Amino acid sequence: MTMKAYPLAMAQEGETVRIAQILDGRRLAMRLTEMGLNLGSEVTILQRIEGQMVVLRGQLRLALGAGMASRILVVPASDPAEDFRNDEGARP
């Protein structure tokens, strides 16, 4: 059974998650793509400090602000891969 997506900001240190949806439209999606974070990308939470996060994508460490992390919806990486673009409410 697949879990519902939750904000990246709620993920715990050491957890590996998969990006399922981006809530804030094209501008944020484009910025995340430039950083190497796309729908379906897996990231590991390295550190959480007062809502801000440091995540690991491959060999790249990225710092995300609390606002950005709250608009990225994720699922546990252990969930079966899905085509998240077809989820209800997802933006093309």
ZIKA-V354693 format. One record per residue. RES is the residue in one letter. D_FIRST is the distance of its C-alpha to the first C-alpha in whole Angstrom. Layout:
res,d_first
RES,D_FIRST
RES,D_FIRST
//
This chain:
res,d_first
M,0
T,4
M,7
K,10
A,13
Y,15
P,19
L,20
A,23
M,20
A,19
Q,21
E,24
G,22
E,19
T,18
V,16
R,16
I,17
A,16
Q,18
I,22
L,23
D,27
G,28
R,30
R,32
L,29
A,27
M,31
R,31
L,28
T,29
E,32
M,31
G,28
L,25
N,23
L,20
G,18
S,20
E,19
V,21
T,22
I,23
L,27
Q,28
R,28
I,31
E,32
G,29
Q,30
M,28
V,29
V,26
L,26
R,26
G,27
Q,30
L,31
R,31
L,30
A,31
L,29
G,31
A,29
G,29
M,28
A,25
S,24
R,24
I,21
L,18
V,15
V,12
P,12
A,13
S,11
D,8
P,9
A,12
E,12
D,15
F,15
R,19
N,17
D,15
E,17
G,20
A,20
R,23
P,25
//
